[in-house]
């Protein structure tokens, strides 16, 4: 098939490239000329394992191209995927201005051939209908269907997730569009759910909100474990063996971040409140996550009797999760801001996210090029992102490098017993 993908962020670039790998002809469109020029030179603007190689391979094979010319891309396409950002507004609602602007441009570019327009971006319930209305205002008799096919990609494993989806959800009112979209996705999975567009849009929000709920729930349990000297690792294992609960997303730590969970929980909460319904669970999920990262600093306050002024604190990991350079809603930001407010000096390491972090963090932060350099001479260390380089530090390296043997493990990713055996003061989240 011929595809046009509008937007070259995580979703658009990964989806377009992977569909090209399946043998489709894909044109990715972006307004930013500099970004398109970079992509045409095989320079990938985001860090995503395996993506650069796939882009290069499919460009060389003639299946993948990048352009700023939306009109030409639309005319050549059978299916047009809208994959632009829907950032959070001050109210928590999704900002749909980019989606609507693309819809207007598509409307102006359409010809008489049948086109399926797909909302790939995460959008509020009813957006597919609104996009169709915008397109038809531009060209009333146009032959189109606007469908919803939400993405369920995880940053850091987005290429793998595209090729190995748990399911594909297609929301459409057209049998022809459903047939085309099933044909496009059948090489990936036979687990295809076809429903209406509103239900499809809700599936995306409900899925992310439920996963965020599991994270906030186990973090709440971890906080209670701290009070009663129970071990949240054992609690999560015992819970996860119940097939009704399952083990995934029951890993206690400093909370979720990134471009999806925080934004989507707030957006779904806004949708409910906009209709006069108070979503108490969603409110609690958000509230627990807001304070969870700051509990790391409370550990230091207990260890140093509330006085960390003048102490050097090593921050291991800045991105919100490993295998990405994404700093959006990263817990490291709040942790570092709190440390600096209390007069601490911060020395930080991340293998790929430092340049993005510099745009968001105070100028006082010192950046180093290795995990070992970060902890050398520090009064305490925080494991914030569980990069392999950070997790692979040996107990001996921790003990010999730190000025004072204090480690706060915000991801519960280190071997508590081996660190304690080396004489290190170890604090995890809900780890007795």
Buried (B, 14 or more C-beta within 10 A) or exposed (E): BBBBBBBBBBBBBBBBBBBBBBEBBBBBBBBEEEBBEBBEEEEBEBBBEBBBEBBBBBBEEEBBBBBBEBBBBBBEBBBBBBBBBBEBBEEBBBBBEBBBBBBBBBBEBBEEEEBBBBBBBBBBBEBBBBBBEBBBEBBEEBEBBBBBBBBBBBBBBBBBBBBEBEBBBBBBBBEEBBEBBBEBBEEBEEEBEBBBBBBBBBBBBEBBBEBBBBBBBBBBBBBEBBEEEBBBBEBBEEBBEEEEEEEEBBBBBBBBBBBBBBBBBBBBBBBBBEEEEEBEBBBBBBEBBEEBBBBBBBBBEEBBEEEBEEBBBBBBBBBBBBBBBBBBBBBBBBBBBBBBEBEBBBBBBBBBBBEBBBEBBEEEBBBBEEBBBBBBEBBBBBBBBBBEBBBEBEBEBBBEBBBBBBBBBBBBBBEBEBBBEBEBBBBBBBBB
